[in-house]
Amino acid sequence: MLNSLAVSALSSALSTQSTPLIAAVAIDIDGTIIVQMVLFWFVLGFLHFTLFRPYLKAVDAREEGVDGSREEAAEMQTRAGRVIEEYEAKMRQARRDATDVRESLRNQGLQEQNDMVGEVREQIQQDLEMERGRIEAKVQTARATIQTRAKSLAGDMVRQILPQ
């Protein structure tokens, strides 16, 4: 129903309009065209100096600034890459140096440990020899004492068994 109303309203509007939709334009070329051209060129010149040139200068300056910033950023990135490479090289060298120092300290510690163990072994060997000497002396003294006592006991036993 709504569609039929819209179609009927449109058809009635088109049927009542008797003028064509596109009107023809007539241009007269006369002396005013020169005045219009002068005014056009004057406005164009005025806009060129007051609007277009400052705008284009600002756009060029901005592009130069952006290009300069891009070049500067590329240069800074290159510099940062070199700094990172130098840092990594120094870190590798520092790690090698630290490994060398750690190994030398470890070897030095092992050498000191071996020296101390050797000294202690030597001291223990000397003490052991000295103690062996004392024990041997005590054994000799004990043997001598035992032999003299054994002789005296044997003499006592013989006297008791064989009366005179």
Phi, psi and omega per residue, in radians:
M1 nan -0.770 3.134
L2 -1.121 -0.661 3.137
N3 -1.125 -0.711 -3.108
S4 -1.164 -0.613 3.103
L5 -1.175 -0.709 -3.131
A6 -1.159 -0.693 -3.129
V7 -1.184 -0.707 -3.122
S8 -1.205 -0.651 3.128
A9 -1.171 -0.672 -3.134
L10 -1.205 -0.750 -3.131
S11 -1.161 -0.625 3.126
S12 -1.232 -0.603 3.121
A13 -1.197 -0.660 -3.136
L14 -1.265 -0.610 -3.098
S15 -1.291 -0.489 -3.119
T16 -1.425 -0.304 -3.093
Q17 -1.490 2.116 -3.071
S18 -1.869 -0.223 -3.135
T19 -1.519 2.599 3.121
P20 -1.233 2.704 -3.096
L21 -1.244 -0.676 -3.124
I22 -1.869 2.169 3.133
A23 -1.702 2.538 3.123
A24 -1.361 2.462 -3.110
V25 -1.842 2.295 3.128
A26 -1.926 2.200 3.128
I27 -1.985 2.202 3.084
D28 -1.736 2.257 3.084
I29 -1.742 2.027 3.116
D30 -2.512 -2.754 -3.071
G31 -1.232 -0.328 -3.128
T32 -1.251 -0.304 3.132
I33 -1.105 -0.605 3.130
I34 -1.180 -0.736 3.111
V35 -1.110 -0.704 3.126
Q36 -1.145 -0.690 3.118
M37 -1.158 -0.704 3.118
V38 -1.128 -0.763 3.114
L39 -1.115 -0.712 3.119
F40 -1.058 -0.822 -3.126
W41 -1.196 -0.593 3.085
F42 -1.141 -0.823 3.120
V43 -1.110 -0.720 3.119
L44 -1.085 -0.788 3.105
G45 -1.094 -0.781 3.135
F46 -1.054 -0.824 3.130
L47 -1.156 -0.594 3.124
H48 -1.069 -0.824 -3.082
F49 -1.380 -0.506 -3.069
T50 -1.691 -0.447 -3.041
L51 -2.131 -0.960 -3.012
F52 -1.196 -0.842 -3.094
R53 -1.083 -0.841 3.104
P54 -1.090 -0.649 3.116
Y55 -1.134 -0.794 3.137
L56 -1.148 -0.640 3.073
K57 -1.102 -0.745 3.134
A58 -1.130 -0.703 3.115
V59 -1.147 -0.762 3.113
D60 -1.104 -0.755 3.125
A61 -1.099 -0.700 3.127
R62 -1.133 -0.757 3.114
E63 -1.106 -0.738 3.095
E64 -1.090 -0.731 3.107
G65 -1.099 -0.743 3.136
V66 -1.163 -0.762 3.121
D67 -1.111 -0.740 3.098
G68 -1.094 -0.708 3.123
S69 -1.155 -0.672 3.107
R70 -1.134 -0.765 3.106
E71 -1.099 -0.761 3.127
E72 -1.098 -0.710 3.121
A73 -1.143 -0.707 3.111
A74 -1.128 -0.716 3.109
E75 -1.123 -0.749 3.123
M76 -1.133 -0.654 3.124
Q77 -1.172 -0.694 3.076
T78 -1.093 -0.788 3.121
R79 -1.081 -0.715 3.124
A80 -1.121 -0.673 3.085
G81 -1.072 -0.750 3.109
R82 -1.130 -0.729 3.136
V83 -1.095 -0.727 3.129
I84 -1.125 -0.733 3.109
E85 -1.085 -0.769 3.113
E86 -1.086 -0.749 3.123
Y87 -1.046 -0.817 -3.129
E88 -1.131 -0.675 3.102
A89 -1.119 -0.749 3.121
K90 -1.142 -0.654 3.113
M91 -1.143 -0.739 3.094
R92 -1.071 -0.758 3.131
Q93 -1.124 -0.716 3.127
A94 -1.120 -0.691 3.101
R95 -1.126 -0.731 3.091
R96 -1.084 -0.778 3.127
D97 -1.073 -0.756 3.129
A98 -1.099 -0.683 3.104
T99 -1.127 -0.751 3.120
D100 -1.085 -0.782 3.137
V101 -1.110 -0.765 3.138
R102 -1.075 -0.744 3.128
E103 -1.158 -0.718 3.141
S104 -1.158 -0.709 3.096
L105 -1.133 -0.687 3.109
R106 -1.107 -0.801 3.128
N107 -1.125 -0.702 3.102
Q108 -1.096 -0.750 3.111
G109 -1.104 -0.730 3.108
L110 -1.121 -0.707 3.124
Q111 -1.112 -0.779 3.104
E112 -1.103 -0.686 3.107
Q113 -1.093 -0.790 3.125
N114 -1.116 -0.693 3.099
D115 -1.093 -0.782 -3.139
M116 -1.124 -0.740 3.120
V117 -1.097 -0.718 3.112
G118 -1.088 -0.780 3.126
E119 -1.092 -0.751 -3.140
V120 -1.130 -0.720 3.115
R121 -1.090 -0.738 3.109
E122 -1.069 -0.811 3.139
Q123 -1.081 -0.755 3.132
I124 -1.115 -0.713 3.130
Q125 -1.095 -0.739 3.116
Q126 -1.127 -0.795 3.114
D127 -1.075 -0.699 3.139
L128 -1.116 -0.781 3.112
E129 -1.098 -0.722 3.130
M130 -1.120 -0.758 3.126
E131 -1.153 -0.681 3.089
R132 -1.075 -0.706 3.100
G133 -1.098 -0.755 3.113
R134 -1.122 -0.759 3.137
I135 -1.093 -0.741 3.137
E136 -1.100 -0.706 3.116
A137 -1.128 -0.746 3.112
K138 -1.132 -0.679 3.111
V139 -1.106 -0.758 3.128
Q140 -1.102 -0.754 3.124
T141 -1.113 -0.747 -3.140
A142 -1.141 -0.695 3.127
R143 -1.113 -0.793 -3.142
A144 -1.075 -0.741 3.132
T145 -1.125 -0.754 -3.137
I146 -1.132 -0.710 -3.135
Q147 -1.139 -0.738 3.138
T148 -1.178 -0.672 3.103
R149 -1.207 -0.660 3.132
A150 -1.120 -0.705 3.120
K151 -1.145 -0.728 -3.135
S152 -1.208 -0.649 3.090
L153 -1.179 -0.700 3.122
A154 -1.116 -0.701 3.108
G155 -1.140 -0.704 3.114
D156 -1.135 -0.720 -3.142
M157 -1.156 -0.710 -3.138
V158 -1.146 -0.688 3.133
R159 -1.178 -0.606 -3.138
Q160 -1.340 -0.584 -3.118
I161 -1.400 -0.769 -3.120
L162 -1.871 1.730 3.102
P163 -1.264 2.719 -3.045
Q164 -1.381 nan nan
